[in-house]
């Protein structure tokens, strides 16, 4: 065909020599064949725009192609991370909106079940879970041996779980 663009022939030759390897590399890099094809297409477009500056006869252009592809993939990844996720109407309808009511109800249920525990069980859970004390620290605070703190903690957690289950609460 006469009058064909030399840039097209250049890109065609690039694709024939490096296309499959480049597409495989970018697919592994981004993990999405569709995005990989878009990136490879952009690489080939840039090669076409720079055909007069790139000399395939004197050196292999594979390093240039792979470097441009890696930069494009990195730029695309950064752009996706910096923008909020775009959802269609179907995805929006299926997503739950967190208004905090579920968390408040859970806290209320745990508080009610906690109130049903014996004072000894409440005390050991307050010291070990809420205040974050070690067994030794809780032992000193409660004035009981460390072994007692351990056993009370075990039985207090079992009693709390039972109290929650009786209220129909499931974690």
GUPAMI-766539 format. One record per residue (C-alpha): x, y, z; residue number from 1; residue in three letters. Coordinates in Angstrom, 3 decimals, decimal comma. Layout:
<pamar <X; Y; Z>; NUM; Ala>
...
END
This chain:
<pamar <0,000; 0,000; 0,000>; 1; Unk>
<pamar <1,565; 3,278; -1,091>; 2; Unk>
<pamar <1,586; 6,358; 1,117>; 3; Unk>
<pamar <1,293; 4,295; 4,307>; 4; Unk>
<pamar <2,315; 6,048; 7,491>; 5; Unk>
<pamar <5,856; 4,975; 8,438>; 6; Unk>
<pamar <4,821; 5,282; 12,103>; 7; Unk>
<pamar <2,162; 2,621; 11,576>; 8; Unk>
<pamar <4,699; 0,245; 10,070>; 9; Unk>
<pamar <7,055; 0,996; 12,961>; 10; Unk>
<pamar <4,373; 0,250; 15,581>; 11; Unk>
<pamar <3,307; -2,860; 13,651>; 12; Unk>
<pamar <6,873; -4,136; 13,735>; 13; Unk>
<pamar <7,124; -3,294; 17,452>; 14; Unk>
<pamar <3,924; -5,174; 18,140>; 15; Unk>
<pamar <5,066; -8,208; 16,169>; 16; Unk>
<pamar <8,369; -8,342; 18,060>; 17; Unk>
<pamar <7,318; -7,287; 21,588>; 18; Unk>
<pamar <3,506; -7,206; 21,785>; 19; Unk>
<pamar <2,844; -10,584; 23,387>; 20; Unk>
<pamar <5,637; -10,217; 25,946>; 21; Unk>
<pamar <4,543; -6,656; 26,778>; 22; Unk>
<pamar <0,899; -7,643; 27,203>; 23; Unk>
<pamar <1,861; -10,593; 29,409>; 24; Unk>
<pamar <4,091; -8,377; 31,558>; 25; Unk>
<pamar <1,453; -5,684; 32,028>; 26; Unk>
<pamar <-1,286; -8,253; 32,750>; 27; Unk>
<pamar <0,840; -9,736; 35,520>; 28; Unk>
<pamar <1,628; -6,240; 36,760>; 29; Unk>
<pamar <-1,957; -4,957; 37,027>; 30; Unk>
<pamar <-3,840; -8,240; 37,385>; 31; Unk>
<pamar <-6,629; -7,185; 35,008>; 32; Unk>
<pamar <-6,469; -8,132; 31,298>; 33; Unk>
<pamar <-8,718; -5,232; 30,275>; 34; Unk>
<pamar <-6,621; -2,635; 32,053>; 35; Unk>
<pamar <-3,475; -4,298; 30,695>; 36; Unk>
<pamar <-4,737; -3,949; 27,119>; 37; Unk>
<pamar <-5,475; -0,255; 27,728>; 38; Unk>
<pamar <-1,968; 0,312; 29,057>; 39; Unk>
<pamar <-0,331; -1,558; 26,160>; 40; Unk>
<pamar <-2,418; 0,456; 23,712>; 41; Unk>
<pamar <-1,171; 3,674; 25,356>; 42; Unk>
<pamar <2,435; 2,401; 25,167>; 43; Unk>
<pamar <2,033; 1,708; 21,445>; 44; Unk>
<pamar <0,456; 5,134; 20,929>; 45; Unk>
<pamar <3,453; 6,758; 22,618>; 46; Unk>
<pamar <5,807; 4,672; 20,489>; 47; Unk>
<pamar <3,949; 5,851; 17,367>; 48; Unk>
<pamar <4,183; 9,493; 18,509>; 49; Unk>
<pamar <7,925; 9,080; 19,140>; 50; Unk>
<pamar <8,695; 6,921; 16,106>; 51; Unk>
<pamar <11,060; 9,540; 14,696>; 52; Unk>
<pamar <13,122; 9,528; 17,937>; 53; Unk>
<pamar <13,119; 5,786; 18,606>; 54; Unk>
<pamar <15,607; 3,791; 16,557>; 55; Unk>
<pamar <14,822; 0,085; 16,590>; 56; Unk>
<pamar <17,714; -0,645; 14,230>; 57; Unk>
<pamar <20,454; 0,438; 16,643>; 58; Unk>
<pamar <19,044; -1,058; 19,886>; 59; Unk>
<pamar <16,181; -3,111; 21,243>; 60; Unk>
<pamar <13,199; -1,019; 22,260>; 61; Unk>
<pamar <11,903; -3,616; 24,716>; 62; Unk>
<pamar <13,394; -1,868; 27,781>; 63; Unk>
<pamar <11,789; 1,432; 26,684>; 64; Unk>
<pamar <8,408; -0,225; 26,094>; 65; Unk>
<pamar <8,449; -2,044; 29,440>; 66; Unk>
<pamar <9,561; 1,085; 31,313>; 67; Unk>
<pamar <6,776; 3,184; 29,780>; 68; Unk>
<pamar <4,275; 0,420; 30,585>; 69; Unk>
<pamar <5,451; 0,207; 34,207>; 70; Unk>
<pamar <5,181; 3,984; 34,600>; 71; Unk>
<pamar <1,674; 4,005; 33,124>; 72; Unk>
<pamar <0,582; 1,149; 35,405>; 73; Unk>
<pamar <2,013; 2,963; 38,434>; 74; Unk>
<pamar <0,321; 6,227; 37,471>; 75; Unk>
<pamar <-2,988; 4,423; 36,942>; 76; Unk>
<pamar <-2,679; 2,640; 40,290>; 77; Unk>
<pamar <-1,967; 5,901; 42,116>; 78; Unk>
<pamar <-4,855; 7,638; 40,388>; 79; Unk>
<pamar <-7,267; 4,856; 41,351>; 80; Unk>
<pamar <-6,118; 5,002; 44,982>; 81; Unk>
<pamar <-6,554; 8,771; 45,169>; 82; Unk>
<pamar <-10,074; 8,825; 43,749>; 83; Unk>
<pamar <-13,149; 7,417; 45,455>; 84; Unk>
<pamar <-14,564; 4,202; 44,061>; 85; Unk>
<pamar <-17,185; 4,830; 41,378>; 86; Unk>
<pamar <-20,223; 2,596; 41,756>; 87; Unk>
<pamar <-23,154; 2,044; 39,468>; 88; Unk>
<pamar <-26,745; 2,228; 40,673>; 89; Unk>
<pamar <-26,973; -1,573; 41,104>; 90; Unk>
<pamar <-23,928; -1,637; 43,387>; 91; Unk>
<pamar <-25,208; 1,337; 45,376>; 92; Unk>
<pamar <-28,538; -0,354; 46,049>; 93; Unk>
<pamar <-26,825; -3,513; 47,326>; 94; Unk>
<pamar <-24,406; -1,704; 49,665>; 95; Unk>
<pamar <-25,432; -1,211; 53,258>; 96; Unk>
<pamar <-25,143; 2,280; 54,617>; 97; Unk>
<pamar <-23,479; 2,389; 58,006>; 98; Unk>
<pamar <-25,399; 4,871; 60,115>; 99; Unk>
<pamar <-24,014; 3,502; 63,381>; 100; Unk>
<pamar <-27,343; 2,150; 64,635>; 101; Unk>
<pamar <-26,180; -1,471; 64,451>; 102; Unk>
<pamar <-23,110; -0,643; 66,476>; 103; Unk>
<pamar <-25,190; 1,224; 69,059>; 104; Unk>
<pamar <-27,606; -1,697; 69,399>; 105; Unk>
<pamar <-24,685; -4,108; 69,807>; 106; Unk>
<pamar <-23,169; -1,904; 72,512>; 107; Unk>
<pamar <-26,518; -1,741; 74,286>; 108; Unk>
<pamar <-26,922; -5,525; 74,185>; 109; Unk>
<pamar <-23,391; -6,121; 75,485>; 110; Unk>
<pamar <-23,955; -3,584; 78,246>; 111; Unk>
<pamar <-27,205; -5,277; 79,310>; 112; Unk>
<pamar <-25,551; -8,715; 79,294>; 113; Unk>
<pamar <-22,580; -7,300; 81,199>; 114; Unk>
<pamar <-24,959; -6,031; 83,872>; 115; Unk>
<pamar <-26,322; -9,554; 84,324>; 116; Unk>
<pamar <-22,903; -10,859; 85,427>; 117; Unk>
<pamar <-21,906; -11,279; 89,053>; 118; Unk>
<pamar <-19,892; -8,415; 90,587>; 119; Unk>
<pamar <-16,762; -10,629; 90,649>; 120; Unk>
<pamar <-17,080; -11,458; 86,958>; 121; Unk>
<pamar <-17,757; -7,834; 86,009>; 122; Unk>
<pamar <-14,770; -6,701; 88,044>; 123; Unk>
<pamar <-12,310; -9,089; 86,430>; 124; Unk>
<pamar <-13,527; -8,219; 82,920>; 125; Unk>
<pamar <-13,302; -4,500; 83,629>; 126; Unk>
<pamar <-9,720; -4,886; 84,807>; 127; Unk>
<pamar <-8,485; -7,228; 82,082>; 128; Unk>
<pamar <-10,453; -6,137; 78,996>; 129; Unk>
<pamar <-11,596; -2,571; 79,498>; 130; Unk>
<pamar <-8,610; -1,259; 81,424>; 131; Unk>
<pamar <-6,141; -3,549; 79,649>; 132; Unk>
<pamar <-4,406; -4,696; 82,805>; 133; Unk>
<pamar <-2,280; -7,802; 82,907>; 134; Unk>
<pamar <-3,275; -10,709; 85,126>; 135; Unk>
<pamar <-0,701; -9,554; 87,710>; 136; Unk>
<pamar <-2,027; -5,975; 87,693>; 137; Unk>
<pamar <-5,646; -7,138; 87,940>; 138; Unk>
<pamar <-4,628; -9,414; 90,805>; 139; Unk>
<pamar <-3,243; -6,486; 92,780>; 140; Unk>
<pamar <-6,204; -4,221; 91,970>; 141; Unk>
<pamar <-8,818; -6,855; 92,871>; 142; Unk>
<pamar <-6,870; -8,229; 95,843>; 143; Unk>
<pamar <-7,087; -11,846; 94,676>; 144; Unk>
<pamar <-4,433; -14,341; 93,520>; 145; Unk>
<pamar <-3,423; -14,416; 89,848>; 146; Unk>
<pamar <-4,904; -17,889; 89,428>; 147; Unk>
<pamar <-8,252; -16,539; 90,620>; 148; Unk>
<pamar <-8,064; -13,720; 88,052>; 149; Unk>
<pamar <-7,430; -16,282; 85,300>; 150; Unk>
<pamar <-10,279; -18,583; 86,296>; 151; Unk>
<pamar <-12,717; -15,708; 86,893>; 152; Unk>
<pamar <-11,854; -14,288; 83,474>; 153; Unk>
<pamar <-12,530; -17,640; 81,838>; 154; Unk>
<pamar <-15,869; -18,114; 83,586>; 155; Unk>
<pamar <-16,846; -14,456; 83,162>; 156; Unk>
<pamar <-16,391; -14,687; 79,387>; 157; Unk>
<pamar <-18,461; -17,868; 79,286>; 158; Unk>
<pamar <-21,201; -16,211; 81,362>; 159; Unk>
<pamar <-21,146; -13,114; 79,146>; 160; Unk>
<pamar <-21,458; -15,237; 76,007>; 161; Unk>
<pamar <-24,384; -17,131; 77,531>; 162; Unk>
<pamar <-26,086; -13,877; 78,577>; 163; Unk>
<pamar <-25,689; -12,533; 75,032>; 164; Unk>
<pamar <-27,014; -15,723; 73,462>; 165; Unk>
<pamar <-30,039; -15,615; 75,770>; 166; Unk>
<pamar <-30,785; -12,159; 74,379>; 167; Unk>
<pamar <-30,573; -13,499; 70,820>; 168; Unk>
<pamar <-27,342; -11,703; 70,059>; 169; Unk>
<pamar <-24,876; -13,467; 67,775>; 170; Unk>
<pamar <-21,365; -12,140; 67,154>; 171; Unk>
END
